[in-house]
Amino acid sequence: MGSSTDCGRHRVFTWDEVQKHCTRSDRWLVINRKVYDISEFSRKHPGGSRVIGHYAGQDATDPFTAFHIDKTLVNKYLNSLLIGELAPDQPSLESWKSEVTEDFRELRATLEKTDLLQPNKLFFAGHLAHILLLEAAAWLALWYFGASLFPFLISSLLLSTVQAQSGWLQHDFGHLSVFSKSKWNHLVHKFIIGHLKGAPASWWNHLHFQHHAKPNCYRKDPDINMHPIFFVLGKKLPVEVGKQKKKFMPYQYQHKYFFLIGPPALLPLYFQWYIFYFAVTRKQWADLAWMVSFYIRISLMYIPLLGIRGFLAMFFLVRFVESNWFVWVTQMNHIPMAIDHDQNEEWLATQLHATCNVHQSFFNDWFTGHLNFQIEHHLFPTMPRHNYYKVAPLVRSLCAKHGLEYQSKTLLTAFADIVHSLKESGELWLDAYLHK
């Protein structure tokens, strides 16, 4: 075992030894100085093999703490995977990370002693109620006023709002932010994303937890895997692609064609069909049943009022509006930030380099589902969103102490920065493609 030695029941390892085990078939990771062999378990991991595999050969203590609300239950599974621990002379992390990580973990411990990680269930009940009321209003507008143009547009706008707000609410349950028991979060998550939106919970989990584990990391964050088919993102990868003389698209114009194939097209032209492919090929039959219940329900509600063609027109108009809403909000925090290969940074820096905030206001909180507090959400993904603003000053203070930039912008500036960053990335690609 190279530099590993025996020490009682378990062996002890150096970081060099651990870091060798980072392939698809051979994966070790470290949690609280304990070394685990997850080579076989990763395929059975409830969160998916990729999200846990992204930390192969690395310290996974902070993401492990961030993602799991029932540590006692999870530790029972971990015990069977334990193969040893770090040798006494090995640092818990590389020395440059230690002070930042210690301070962040102290902040986390402080929050756990308060009620900031505890949900206000009335908040989430109220949010669900306002979604259901908007959906009822959408149907009543057509039923009472008829299917003429104005009621049609009003109903479509209301349903678009329902879909967007349901998206933010399913996100809360998907992150286990509402109930203390995972199974209740999972059940309500399936209801909201499946029955209210028509998408599979397993698909969302598969993509979204990878994003949180390694945000803006090329080949690890699926949210930026548009490269290089449609876009080149960040400052480093466009140069790499340009030097390789790759040109799938005229990337120097990507800030312009983003308005055509980005916000308007993602949901109605890609996700709308891919979610069924995902559910069927992954044999997620329960999720598929929830999805079918959504399409049966809205068909029974709106086809009698609009006819089949009118119903289809409304459905895709709603998906079009929702898609624009979803893409601008979810990308404003990430595309303008650092995008690179995995640098194995500590948890706080990983999230700060990949995320930024948008200033708080009642509208911004509602419109973005509190994703305007993206920094706090990424640092504490199970924290209920109504508490983000309370912890934000503490996070800002910690960042100032360690010289880490904490960015917060206006909503319109955040939207504009998406376009500016795409333009800059395209120019970097073109320069590398033509001259280097």
Protein Blocks (a to p, Z undefined) as FASTA:
>chain_A
ZZaccehjbccddfklmmmmmcfklccddeehiacdfklmmmmomnbjklmmmmgoiafk
lmmmmmpmblmlmmmmmmmmpgbdcdfklcfbdfklmmmmmmmmmmmmmmmmmmklpccf
klmmmmmmmmmmmmmmmmmmmmmnopafklmmmmmmmmmmmmmmmmmmmmmmmnopmbmb
fklmmmmmmmmmmmmnopafklmmmmmmmmmmmghiahkamklmmbcklbcgdjklmmmm
mmnopafbcfklmmmmmmmmmmmmmmmmmmmmmmmmmmmmnopaklmmmmmmmmmmmmmm
mmmmnojmlmmmmmmmmmmmmmmmmmmmmmmmmmmmccdddehiafklmmmmmgccdddd
fklmmmnoopmmmmlmmmmmmbcfklmmmmmmmmmmmmmmnopacddddfklmmmmmmmm
mmmmmmmmmmmmmmZZ
